[in-house]
Amino acid sequence: MRLGSIEAGGTKFILAITDEHYRILKRQRVATTKPNETLEACVSFFKKNPVDALGIGSFGPADIKVDSPTYGQILNTPKAGWSHTDVVQMLRAALKIPITFTTDVNASAYGEYMIGQGQAVRSLVYFTIGTGIGGVIQDNHFIGGMSHLEMGHTMVIPISGDNFKGVCPYHQNRCFEGMASGPAIEARTGKPGEQLKRTNEVFKLISYYIAQLVFDAYLNFMPERIVIGGSVVSETELPVIRRDVEQLNNNYVELPNLDHLIVLTGIANNGSATIGNVALAKNLIF
């Protein structure tokens, strides 16, 4: 059996093929340009490397409701030219295989749930710190009703003295994406987060806003585990985030061991989405 994955991002698509044990056999990067160009490159890759089923984790907003007439489409996105692109229909017509479609962060959450930090738990919240969005899984099901979650726009309280105006065009300095996402870090410092030394003061701010996001998620979902992915948070910031969560709680609820609750991704090379995509694709066959 061969399973396929497309991690569809705003700047690149990561294509991969695995066996039924999630061992990666082949991987390719495709630039996100015009929809037809990018999707045709995907078709070419999977025609040369056939798979039995395909999982897609996409940037959004996206329609992930299986019974929706626009299921598999990118909705109104700021990514030029991609609004209302029917990703699933084009790939399904060309490849003639079962295809499942969700958000990139849902795919990452499912990858962690299957073989990463979520293997021993029934409920998990996953955050990608970069875009600042999250997915929630309870008993093998994604949480979400009308659409996918928008946890990156959870409201935050700016730290006293932090006069940054925020990069979110909708909420400015009042939401997580506005204050602590990858673009926010670059706007604050002039450099992407991965190019900054861990001693940079911006990481203290970011850690506090992440702690607010994590604490809100814990109160709202009471998950057994909260997993943080992406390149922004490292082992350096993790103890600070746990400490800030404890202070935000202020003895309100009895918190579990925060070393077990709040953890970094358990899958190497930010591969959670690929694993999640192929695991969801496998579900189409079995």
N, C-alpha and C positions, 0 to 999 in steps of 0.2 A: 504493500500500500504506500502511496505517495500523497502527501498533503501539502497544500499550498497556502501561502500567507502573503497578503499585501498590507504593509503598514503605510497608509496613505497620509503623508504629511504635507504641510503647506509649502515646503521647499524641496522635499524629496519623497519618493516612494521606495520603500525597502521591500524587495521581493525575495521570497525564500521558499525552499522546498525541504520538507522533513519526511522521515519515515514515521510509522505509527507510534514509535517510542519518543518522538519529538527530537530526534537527532537531526541536526541541520546538515543537509546534503549539498545544497547550493544556495548562494545568495547573490543578489545583484541590486545595485542602486540605480534609480532612474530619476532624473530631475523632474520636478513638478513645473511643467511649462503650460502649454495649452491642453485642455482636456483630451482632445483627439490624439495629440502627439503622445502624451503620457500613457493613456489607456491602450493605445496601439502598441507601445513598447511593452506593456504588461502582457498583452495578448501574444505578442511574438515570443516572449520569454516562456510562457506556459505552453505554447504550442511546441516549442523546442524541448521543453521539459514537462511532459504531461503529468497531471495530478488527478486524483480521484475526486477531490473536493477542495474548495477554496474558501478561506476565511479572510475577510477584509475588515480592518480597523481604520476608520477614516477620520480626518479632521472634519470639523463641523462649521455651523450646525448641519446635522444630517438627519434624515428620516430613518429611524431604526425599528419602527413598528412593523412587524411582519405583515399584518393585515391591512396596512395603509396602502392606498393607491399610488403613493409616491415613495414607497419603501425602496431603499437603496439609492436614493438621490441625495446629492448635496443641496442644501436649501440656500437661503439668502446669506451668502458668505462674503466677507470682504476680499477673499482671494479672487482677483480679477479673472473673469471669464468662466468661473466654476459654478456659479449659482445655477441650480436646477439641472446640473449634470447628472444623468442617470447612469451611475457607475455600474450597478449590478446588471441592468438590462444589457448594456454593451458587452460586458464580459461574459455574461451567460449566453448571449446569442453567438458569440465567437467561439467559446470554449465548450459549451454544451455539457456543463458539469454542475453539480449542486454548489451553491454559493451562499454563504452567510455574511451578514453585513452589520457592523456595530461601530461605535466610536473607537478611536485609538486608545483612549484611556480605559474604556470597558474591556478592550482586548488585553491591555496590560494587567488590569485587575484579575481577569480570568486566568492569565498566565501565572500570576502569583498564587492564585487560589489552587491551581492544578499541581504545579511543581515547585513553587517558590515559598514565600513566607506564609502562605495561607494553607499549607497542606494539613496542618494539625488543628485547624479551626473551622467553624461553620459560618462565620461572618467576618467580612473584611472590607475595609475602606482603602482605596488606593488613590494617592495624589501624585501627579507628575508636576514637580516644581520646575517650571520653565513656562509652560502654558498656564499652570495653576488650576487644573481641573481635576475632578475626581470621579471615581466609579465606586459603587457599593454592591457587594454580593452577599446574599443571605441564602444558605442552603442551596447552593448551585444556581441561584436565580439572581439576575440583575434587579436592583431596586430602581424603580422609575415607572411612571404612569404614562402621561401624554407624550413624553419625549425623554431624551437623555438628560442627566443632571447638569446643572451649571454651577457647580460648587466654587468655581474660581471667582464668581461674583458674589460670594458670601461677604456680608458687610464686615469691615474691620474698623477698629478704633485707632486712629493714628497716635503714635507715641508723642508725648509732650516734647516739643522742640523739633519734631520732624515736619518740616515745611514743604516737603516734596508734594507737588500738585497732583501726582498720579498720571498714569498713561492710559487709563481706561476712558474711552470717549463717552461712555455712558454714566460712569459713577466716579470718575476722577480719583480722588484719594480715599474713597469710602469702601472700596472692595479690594479683595486680595490681588486680583490681576492688575489693578491699578497701582498697587503699592509694592508688590513683592514678586511679580512674575519675572521671567527672563528679560523681556523688554524694559520692565521697570528698573531692573538692576543696571542695564546698559544705559538707560536714560539718566540714572543717578550718577554713574561713574565714568561714562564714556567708553566703557569696555564691557564685553560679555562676561558673565560671572565666571566662566571657566578660565578666563585669563587673569583673574584677580587672585592675589594672595589671600589665604584664609584669615590673615590678621586684619584685613580691610574692615573698617568699621561698618560697612554696609551689611556684612553678614550678621551682625548683632541685631540690626533692624529686621532683616529678613527672617531671622530665626524667631523673633517675637511675633511677627505676623503669621508665620507658619504655625506657631503655637496657638494663636487665636483660631486659625482654620481647623487645626487638629482638635482643639477643645470643643468647638462648635459641632464638629462631626461626631465626637464621642457623645455629647449630650443628645444629639438628634438620633443617632443610630445605635448607640451602645455596642459597638462592634468588639469582637475579641481581638482584632488586630488592625492597626493602621500602618500601611506601608507607604513609604516615601520613595519615589523614583526620580529619575532625571539626574543631571550633573551638578545642580546648585547645592544640594545638601550632602555633606560628607559626615564621616564619623566625628569630625571636629564640632559640627553644629548640633549633632544629635543630643548630647547631654544638656545643652543650653535649651533646646526645644522642650525636652522632658521637664526641666526645671521650671520653665515658663508656664507649661501646662499645669503643673502642680500649683504654682502661684495664682494662676487664673482661676483654678477651681476653688481655692481658699477654703478647703475642707468642706465644700458643699456636698459632693457625693464621695463615696468611698471608691477611690481609684484603684485599679489593679496595679500590679507591678509594671511601671512604665517602661522598664527595659524590655518587657515582653509585649507590651501594647504597641509602642511606637518604634518601628524598625525601618531599616533601609531595605531596598529591593534585594531579593535573594537570587536573582537571575543575572548572570554576567552580561556585560556589554549592552545594557539596556535592552535585553532581548525579551522582556515580558510580553510585549505586544505580539511578537512573532509566535511565541508559544501559545498565547491565548487564541490567536487567530486559527492556528492549526488544530488546537483542541476543540474549538467551536466547529470547525470544518469536519472533524472526526465525528462529532455528534450527529451530523447530517447523514452519516453512513450507518452508524450503529444505533 
